[in-house]
Amino acid sequence: MWFLFAAASALCFGLRGILYQWTSQRPINRNLLLLGVYASGTLIALVAAAVTGQAWTKPVWIGTLLGLFSFVSNAAMYKGYSVGKASLVAMFTGLPPVVVVLFAYVLWGEKLNSSQLAAFVVIVAGILMIRYSNDISLKNLQGAHWGVITMLFFGLTDLSSKQATLIGAATLPTLALMYGTGSLLFAAAWLLGRKQEAFARAALRAGREEAAAGMEEAPDSPVPAAASAVATGSGPAPAIARRWSSGRTLIWGMFVGITNVCGMILAMPAFAAGVTGLVSVVIAMNVVLVLFYARFGLKEKFSRLESGGLLLALIGIIVLRLAA
């Protein structure tokens, strides 16, 4: 039964990945988008908890830890994409199941039998082949530390989900606290970003005023004349895509958040009933759905490595299903 829950969770997270892929091509504030994702999760989990009457006991406070780990992993991933090699960071996002297997063995003594271990290795190898890029080189590991942080905290999020089930925390109140904590952290990140943008605009305005003052002192200079032409609109100006409004971004984020919270609601019973590392690696297969979207939705061709990775991952899933 755990396999069905994990596979359904992977499907939801795959849909989330497709929506993230589409959104990444738009001029959008990522922190505000993720605030919407987590705010939506908070509201849905709160309403569902009230309807089902799940108990708000002390163990559900582990949800705040889940929210913290989830925030750090997402923030580190986007930071890595912005300052480092995207292909390298993407590689690390496929490795959290390895962290989960190792920590699950240390914390709870969970072991994989030979068939499960073989399936796990095959699936992880397939995921890495899908995410691998030819421009990854040991000579250029820019952003690798952000990738490691992403891998570690995504793994810790899965481990905390398992721990929540072990201590008897009710699913919906736990997720409400998780998404509530994440909402507060992403709101703080968004507000901090807005303040930094305001400071940058003020500095730019001051620089322009100084330049204008210099133009008045040297009116015959050709450089100020050109600057004046651009400032008044008579000169060429670069085309800049108009950023989405805050309201539009937040609403879209809340729509994307539906897939996210559904994935977590399905993941919790999977962690409760299954071996932690196996559940984690099945959920990580959501990358396959994104790959199919790129192939059939965006008309991108599979590379030989991606095709081989896809085949390997599917073989691993079949072996795991037979082993289960």
C-alpha positions as CSV (number, residue, x, y, z in Angstrom):
1,M,0.0,0.0,0.0
2,W,2.9,2.3,0.8
3,F,4.0,2.1,-2.9
4,L,0.7,3.3,-4.2
5,F,0.8,6.3,-1.8
6,A,4.4,7.1,-2.8
7,A,3.6,6.8,-6.5
8,A,0.6,9.1,-6.2
9,S,2.7,11.6,-4.2
10,A,5.4,11.4,-7.0
11,L,2.6,12.2,-9.5
12,C,1.5,15.3,-7.6
13,F,5.1,16.5,-7.1
14,G,5.7,15.9,-10.8
15,L,2.8,18.1,-11.7
16,R,4.3,20.7,-9.3
17,G,7.6,20.4,-11.2
18,I,5.9,21.0,-14.5
19,L,4.2,24.1,-13.1
20,Y,7.5,25.3,-11.7
21,Q,9.2,24.6,-15.1
22,W,6.5,26.8,-16.8
23,T,6.8,29.5,-14.2
24,S,10.6,29.7,-14.4
25,Q,10.2,31.2,-17.9
26,R,8.2,34.1,-16.5
27,P,9.4,37.3,-14.9
28,I,8.3,36.4,-11.4
29,N,9.5,36.9,-7.8
30,R,10.3,33.4,-6.6
31,N,10.0,34.2,-2.8
32,L,6.5,35.6,-3.4
33,L,5.6,32.6,-5.6
34,L,6.7,30.2,-2.8
35,L,4.9,32.3,-0.2
36,G,1.7,31.6,-2.2
37,V,2.6,27.9,-2.5
38,Y,3.0,27.6,1.3
39,A,0.1,29.8,2.1
40,S,-2.2,27.6,0.0
41,G,-0.8,24.5,1.8
42,T,-1.5,26.2,5.2
43,L,-5.1,27.0,4.3
44,I,-5.9,23.6,2.8
45,A,-4.3,21.7,5.7
46,L,-6.2,23.8,8.3
47,V,-9.5,23.4,6.6
48,A,-9.0,19.6,6.1
49,A,-7.8,19.3,9.8
50,A,-11.0,21.0,11.0
51,V,-13.3,18.9,8.8
52,T,-11.7,15.6,9.8
53,G,-11.2,16.6,13.4
54,Q,-7.6,15.4,13.7
55,A,-6.1,16.2,17.1
56,W,-3.6,19.0,17.7
57,T,-1.3,17.2,20.1
58,K,2.2,18.0,21.1
59,P,3.9,15.8,18.4
60,V,2.4,17.9,15.6
61,W,4.9,20.7,16.5
62,I,7.4,18.7,14.5
63,G,5.7,20.4,11.6
64,T,7.7,23.6,12.4
65,L,10.9,21.7,11.9
66,L,9.5,20.3,8.6
67,G,8.8,23.9,7.5
68,L,12.3,25.1,8.4
69,F,14.0,22.3,6.5
70,S,11.7,22.8,3.5
71,F,12.5,26.5,3.5
72,V,16.2,26.0,3.7
73,S,16.3,23.4,1.0
74,N,14.2,25.5,-1.5
75,A,16.2,28.7,-0.7
76,A,19.5,26.9,-1.1
77,M,18.4,25.3,-4.4
78,Y,17.3,28.7,-5.9
79,K,20.5,30.4,-4.6
80,G,22.5,27.6,-6.2
81,Y,20.7,28.1,-9.5
82,S,21.3,31.8,-9.4
83,V,25.1,31.9,-8.5
84,G,26.3,28.4,-9.6
85,K,26.1,25.9,-12.3
86,A,22.4,24.9,-12.7
87,S,23.4,21.4,-14.0
88,L,25.5,20.7,-10.9
89,V,22.8,21.9,-8.5
90,A,20.2,19.7,-10.4
91,M,22.5,16.7,-9.9
92,F,22.4,17.2,-6.1
93,T,18.6,17.5,-6.1
94,G,18.5,13.9,-7.2
95,L,20.5,12.6,-4.3
96,P,18.3,13.2,-1.2
97,P,17.2,9.5,-1.1
98,V,20.9,8.6,-0.5
99,V,20.9,10.9,2.6
100,V,17.6,9.4,3.7
101,V,18.8,5.8,3.4
102,L,22.0,6.5,5.4
103,F,20.3,8.5,8.2
104,A,17.4,6.0,8.4
105,Y,19.9,3.2,9.1
106,V,21.7,5.3,11.8
107,L,18.5,6.6,13.5
108,W,16.1,3.7,13.2
109,G,18.2,0.7,12.1
110,E,16.3,0.4,8.8
111,K,18.0,-1.9,6.4
112,L,17.3,-2.8,2.7
113,N,17.3,-6.4,1.6
114,S,19.3,-7.3,-1.5
115,S,16.4,-6.8,-3.9
116,Q,15.5,-3.5,-2.4
117,L,19.1,-2.3,-2.4
118,A,19.5,-3.3,-6.0
119,A,16.3,-1.5,-7.0
120,F,17.3,1.6,-5.0
121,V,20.7,1.8,-6.6
122,V,19.2,1.4,-10.1
123,I,16.6,4.1,-9.5
124,V,19.1,6.6,-8.1
125,A,21.5,5.9,-11.0
126,G,18.6,6.5,-13.5
127,I,17.7,9.8,-11.8
128,L,21.3,10.9,-11.9
129,M,21.6,10.0,-15.6
130,I,18.4,12.1,-16.3
131,R,19.8,15.0,-14.4
132,Y,23.4,14.7,-15.6
133,S,24.8,17.4,-18.0
134,N,27.9,17.2,-20.1
135,D,29.1,20.6,-18.8
136,I,29.6,19.2,-15.3
137,S,33.4,19.1,-14.5
138,L,35.5,18.6,-11.4
139,K,37.4,21.8,-12.5
140,N,34.3,23.9,-12.2
141,L,32.2,23.2,-9.1
142,Q,30.7,26.6,-8.7
143,G,27.6,26.5,-6.5
144,A,28.4,22.9,-5.3
145,H,28.1,23.9,-1.6
146,W,24.5,25.1,-2.3
147,G,23.8,21.8,-4.0
148,V,25.0,19.9,-0.9
149,I,22.9,22.0,1.4
150,T,19.9,21.4,-0.9
151,M,20.5,17.6,-0.9
152,L,20.9,17.5,2.9
153,F,17.9,19.5,3.8
154,F,15.6,17.8,1.3
155,G,16.7,14.6,2.9
156,L,16.1,15.9,6.3
157,T,12.6,16.9,5.3
158,D,11.8,13.3,4.3
159,L,13.4,12.0,7.5
160,S,11.3,14.5,9.6
161,S,8.2,13.3,7.8
162,K,9.0,9.7,8.8
163,Q,9.7,10.8,12.4
164,A,6.3,12.6,12.5
165,T,4.6,9.3,11.8
166,L,6.7,7.5,14.4
167,I,5.7,9.8,17.2
168,G,2.1,9.7,16.3
169,A,1.7,13.3,14.9
170,A,-1.6,13.8,13.0
171,T,-0.9,14.4,9.4
172,L,-3.0,17.5,8.7
173,P,-2.2,19.6,11.8
174,T,1.5,18.7,11.2
175,L,1.3,19.9,7.6
176,A,-0.6,23.0,8.6
177,L,2.3,23.9,11.0
178,M,4.9,23.0,8.3
179,Y,3.3,25.2,5.6
180,G,2.6,27.9,8.2
181,T,6.3,28.0,9.2
182,G,7.3,28.0,5.6
183,S,4.9,30.9,4.8
184,L,6.3,33.1,7.5
185,L,9.9,32.4,6.4
186,F,9.2,33.0,2.7
187,A,7.2,36.2,3.6
188,A,10.2,37.4,5.6
189,A,12.5,36.6,2.6
190,W,10.2,38.4,0.2
191,L,10.0,41.5,2.4
192,L,13.7,41.6,2.9
193,G,14.1,41.3,-0.9
194,R,11.8,44.3,-1.4
195,K,13.8,46.3,1.1
196,Q,17.0,45.5,-0.8
197,E,15.4,46.4,-4.1
198,A,14.2,49.8,-2.6
199,F,17.8,50.5,-1.4
200,A,19.2,49.6,-4.9
201,R,16.6,51.9,-6.6
202,A,17.5,54.7,-4.2
203,A,21.2,54.3,-4.9
204,L,20.5,54.3,-8.7
205,R,18.4,57.4,-8.4
206,A,21.2,59.1,-6.4
207,G,23.7,58.1,-9.1
208,R,21.4,59.6,-11.8
209,E,21.0,62.8,-9.9
210,E,24.8,63.1,-9.6
211,A,25.2,62.4,-13.4
212,A,22.5,65.1,-14.1
213,A,24.4,67.5,-12.0
214,G,27.6,66.7,-14.0
215,M,25.7,67.2,-17.3
216,E,24.6,70.7,-16.2
217,E,28.3,71.6,-15.4
218,A,29.4,70.3,-18.9
219,P,26.5,70.9,-21.3
220,D,28.7,70.6,-24.5
221,S,29.8,67.1,-23.6
222,P,28.5,64.4,-26.1
223,V,28.2,61.8,-23.4
224,P,25.7,63.7,-21.3
225,A,23.8,64.5,-24.5
226,A,23.4,60.8,-25.3
227,A,22.4,60.0,-21.7
228,S,19.9,62.8,-21.8
229,A,18.4,61.4,-25.0
230,V,17.9,58.0,-23.4
231,A,16.5,59.5,-20.2
232,T,13.9,61.5,-22.2
233,G,12.9,58.5,-24.3
234,S,14.4,59.7,-27.6
235,G,17.2,57.2,-27.5
236,P,17.2,53.5,-27.7
237,A,16.1,51.6,-24.6
238,P,16.5,47.9,-23.8
239,A,13.4,45.8,-23.9
240,I,12.6,44.4,-20.4
241,A,9.9,41.9,-19.7
242,R,7.3,43.3,-17.4
243,R,7.3,41.5,-14.0
244,W,4.2,39.9,-12.8
245,S,2.2,41.9,-10.2
246,S,2.4,40.8,-6.6
247,G,-1.3,39.8,-6.6
248,R,-0.9,37.7,-9.7
249,T,2.2,36.0,-8.5
250,L,0.7,35.2,-5.1
251,I,-2.5,33.7,-6.6
252,W,-0.5,31.6,-9.1
253,G,1.6,30.4,-6.2
254,M,-1.5,29.3,-4.3
255,F,-2.7,27.4,-7.3
256,V,0.7,25.6,-7.6
257,G,0.5,24.9,-3.9
258,I,-2.5,22.6,-4.4
259,T,-0.3,20.0,-6.1
260,N,2.4,20.5,-3.4
261,V,0.1,19.9,-0.4
262,C,-1.6,17.0,-2.1
263,G,1.8,15.4,-2.6
264,M,2.7,15.8,1.1
265,I,-0.7,14.5,2.3
266,L,0.0,11.3,0.2
267,A,3.6,11.1,1.3
268,M,2.9,10.9,5.0
269,P,1.0,7.6,5.0
270,A,3.7,6.2,2.6
271,F,6.4,7.1,5.1
272,A,4.3,5.6,7.9
273,A,3.9,2.2,6.2
274,G,7.0,1.9,4.1
275,V,10.8,1.8,4.4
276,T,11.9,5.4,4.5
277,G,14.6,5.2,1.8
278,L,12.4,3.4,-0.6
279,V,9.5,5.8,-0.2
280,S,12.0,8.7,-0.7
281,V,13.4,7.3,-3.9
282,V,9.9,6.5,-5.4
283,I,8.8,10.1,-4.7
284,A,12.0,11.3,-6.3
285,M,10.8,9.7,-9.5
286,N,8.6,12.8,-10.0
287,V,11.5,14.0,-12.3
288,V,10.3,11.5,-14.9
289,L,7.0,13.3,-15.3
290,V,8.8,16.6,-15.8
291,L,11.0,14.9,-18.4
292,F,7.9,13.7,-20.3
293,Y,6.5,17.2,-20.2
294,A,9.7,18.5,-21.7
295,R,9.6,15.9,-24.4
296,F,5.9,16.1,-25.4
297,G,4.9,19.5,-24.1
298,L,8.0,21.5,-25.0
299,K,9.0,19.2,-27.9
300,E,12.5,18.8,-26.5
301,K,14.3,15.6,-27.6
302,F,15.7,13.1,-25.2
303,S,19.4,12.7,-25.1
304,R,20.8,9.2,-25.1
305,L,21.7,9.7,-21.4
306,E,18.2,10.8,-20.5
307,S,16.7,7.9,-22.4
308,G,19.0,5.5,-20.7
309,G,18.3,7.0,-17.3
310,L,14.6,6.9,-17.9
311,L,14.7,3.2,-18.8
312,L,17.0,2.4,-15.8
313,A,14.7,4.2,-13.4
314,L,11.6,2.4,-14.7
315,I,13.4,-0.9,-14.4
316,G,14.3,-0.1,-10.8
317,I,10.6,0.7,-10.1
318,I,9.5,-2.6,-11.5
319,V,12.1,-4.5,-9.5
320,L,11.1,-2.5,-6.3
321,R,7.4,-3.3,-6.9
322,L,8.2,-7.0,-7.3
323,A,10.3,-6.9,-4.2
324,A,7.5,-5.2,-2.3
